[in-house]
Each structure stands twice: as structure tokens, then as C-alpha cells.
Amino acid sequence: MILSFIFFMILFLGGFWLMGISFGLPEFQALAFLGGLALICIALAFMMREGRSGATRRSNNWDGGPSAS
């Protein structure tokens, strides 16, 4: 859990960093920006697929019955 969070933060902050420096580059600004955007999307997708600690996976959900999945 901790290692996946560290991996998420490296990808997420690295994407912001790459998007930030893309405006100062003399060449390949668009590629650097899109690369940063891709890193952020990959980081968010990685964290969304982690289903172990989701709030919807509990046995006592809002209607009192077991969860659907």
C-alpha cells in the first residue's frame, strides 16, 4: 500500500513537473506537455484500479445489505 502510494506520487508529481517545464523548452514543448499529461493520467488510473481500500467494498453499505460486487 505504501509503495503503491509512493509510485503514484512519483508519477503524479513528475507529470506536473514535466508539464511545468514544457513552457520553457525551446523545442518539443507539445511533446513534453503531453508526456506530463500522460503521466498524470497513468498515475490516476493506477490509483483508481486499486480496489482493496475502496469505500464501496464494505459489507455494511447504505442500504444495509451486502455490497453488489
Order of alpha helices (4+ residues) and beta strands (2+ residues): alpha-alpha
